[in-house]
């Protein structure tokens, strides 16, 4: 992966997340404009908000996990001491 370029899997994740959020917005808009005030409408809107919250939580959680677990930080350069070896005096030449 080149520095400054998004991992191809993140493009797929972004599309899935934005598609899910768009679907949730569509469900909420349809219920607001076309549906009468019923328990079913309330359940649909609560479900849409729950799905949107879950999608955002999974997306940001996966991003944070990848930033922490990646040997190359979010800037694309090696993280110091990522190999677990601390520099010692005799390491310098």
Secondary structure in CASP SS format (residue, H / E / C, confidence):
PFRMAT SS
TARGET T0000
AUTHOR 0000-0000-0000
METHOD secondary structure of the structure
MODEL  1
X C 1.00
X C 1.00
X C 1.00
X C 1.00
X C 1.00
X C 1.00
X C 1.00
X H 1.00
X H 1.00
X H 1.00
X H 1.00
X H 1.00
X H 1.00
X H 1.00
X H 1.00
X H 1.00
X H 1.00
X H 1.00
X H 1.00
X H 1.00
X H 1.00
X H 1.00
X H 1.00
X H 1.00
X H 1.00
X H 1.00
X H 1.00
X H 1.00
X H 1.00
X H 1.00
X H 1.00
X H 1.00
X H 1.00
X H 1.00
X C 1.00
X C 1.00
X C 1.00
X C 1.00
X H 1.00
X H 1.00
X H 1.00
X H 1.00
X H 1.00
X H 1.00
X H 1.00
X H 1.00
X H 1.00
X H 1.00
X H 1.00
X H 1.00
X H 1.00
X H 1.00
X H 1.00
X H 1.00
X H 1.00
X H 1.00
X H 1.00
X H 1.00
X H 1.00
X H 1.00
X H 1.00
X H 1.00
X H 1.00
X H 1.00
X H 1.00
X H 1.00
X H 1.00
X H 1.00
X H 1.00
X C 1.00
X C 1.00
X E 1.00
X C 1.00
X C 1.00
X C 1.00
X C 1.00
X C 1.00
X E 1.00
X C 1.00
X C 1.00
X C 1.00
X C 1.00
X C 1.00
X C 1.00
X C 1.00
X C 1.00
X C 1.00
X C 1.00
X H 1.00
X H 1.00
X H 1.00
X C 1.00
X C 1.00
END
